[in-house]
Amino acid sequence: MASAASRPRTVGSGSERRPLPLPVRLLAMLCAFTFMVAFAVVLARLTLQPSPASEALTHTNLRPGDSLKAYLDQPELRDAFRQIGGNILLGVPFGILVPVVAPRTRGILRVLLMTAIVMLLVEFAQGALVTGRAFDIDDVILNTSGALIGYLLLGRRLSRAVHARRPRRGRAERKPSAEKA
């Protein structure tokens, strides 16, 4: 039997959750915002600094799958894992934090769209401004896939907990009319 603490908080017979107290919601949003800013700094440092080690590998890729194939054709599987896994991991915080920080972006399609737009901008900046870096559509796809993973694993639940809607008054009390004459 589940304890009261482990059961979802619901009101009446509906499945709507009670919102968290305002101070808890504000604290959660402040923490998420702080993590988002810290993540933005890490993202900028990882992606917008010159990479002399990868200058030989630098090439613009506009065809989905080309870079993935090149990664997987490398002699060291560890390097492919680092490239693919690293790009996926870069997207995970978006899937977790965006729906908490910006409640209007709640929903899988909005989170993925927001992530894809931000990552496209990062890739454009890399290709145009950073030595040893280039635009790669596969990076955008992998980053967006990471956001999907983050959203499904944690972002959706956190967003629902922080931004639960208040139940409407009288909703449970309303009864459908028998017949309209």
C-alpha positions, -999 to 999 in steps of 0.1 A, spaced: 0 0 0 14 34 -10 20 60 17 3 93 15 36 110 7 43 88 -23 8 92 -39 3 121 -64 -15 150 -49 -49 153 -65 -80 173 -58 -114 156 -59 -119 129 -85 -100 148 -112 -64 141 -120 -53 177 -116 -25 183 -91 -24 210 -65 2 236 -71 32 237 -49 33 266 -24 44 298 -40 78 300 -21 87 264 -31 77 272 -68 98 303 -68 128 285 -52 125 257 -78 124 283 -107 153 302 -92 174 270 -89 164 260 -125 173 295 -138 207 293 -119 215 259 -134 204 272 -169 228 301 -166 256 278 -155 248 255 -183 249 283 -208 284 292 -196 296 256 -199 280 253 -233 297 285 -245 331 273 -232 327 239 -248 314 250 -282 325 285 -289 362 282 -282 388 274 -309 396 237 -311 431 233 -327 429 195 -320 399 191 -344 410 215 -372 419 186 -394 384 171 -389 366 204 -394 341 205 -422 307 219 -426 280 192 -427 245 200 -440 236 164 -447 221 145 -417 240 114 -409 273 122 -427 291 132 -395 277 102 -376 290 79 -402 324 96 -400 324 93 -362 315 56 -364 342 50 -391 370 62 -367 394 35 -356 388 42 -320 352 35 -309 359 56 -278 363 87 -300 329 80 -317 313 75 -283 328 108 -270 315 127 -300 280 112 -301 276 109 -264 289 144 -257 265 160 -282 236 141 -267 246 151 -232 248 187 -242 211 186 -250 198 169 -218 198 200 -196 176 218 -221 150 191 -218 151 193 -180 154 230 -174 136 248 -203 101 236 -192 108 247 -156 123 281 -164 98 290 -192 64 274 -185 51 284 -219 76 261 -235 61 231 -217 53 202 -240 76 180 -260 74 198 -293 80 232 -278 111 219 -258 125 202 -289 118 233 -311 135 256 -285 165 233 -282 168 230 -320 167 268 -325 193 274 -297 216 247 -311 213 259 -346 224 293 -334 254 278 -316 263 258 -347 260 289 -369 283 308 -345 308 280 -345 309 279 -383 311 316 -388 333 328 -358 354 300 -343 386 286 -357 387 248 -358 349 245 -356 322 242 -383 285 240 -387 273 204 -383 236 195 -386 243 162 -369 253 180 -338 219 198 -338 201 165 -342 221 149 -314 217 178 -291 179 179 -297 178 141 -291 195 147 -258 168 173 -249 141 147 -257 158 123 -233 161 149 -206 125 160 -210 111 124 -209 133 114 -180 129 144 -157 118 176 -174 82 168 -178 78 157 -142 96 187 -128 76 211 -149 43 195 -138 54 197 -102 65 233 -104 38 246 -127 7 226 -118 -25 243 -126 -49 252 -99 -81 232 -101 -110 252 -114 -137 259 -89 -169 241 -95 -155 219 -121 -161 187 -101 -194 200 -90 -207 206 -125 -229 179 -138 -238 174 -175 -273 185 -182 -297 156 -189 -312 171 -220 -314 205 -236 -349 214 -246 
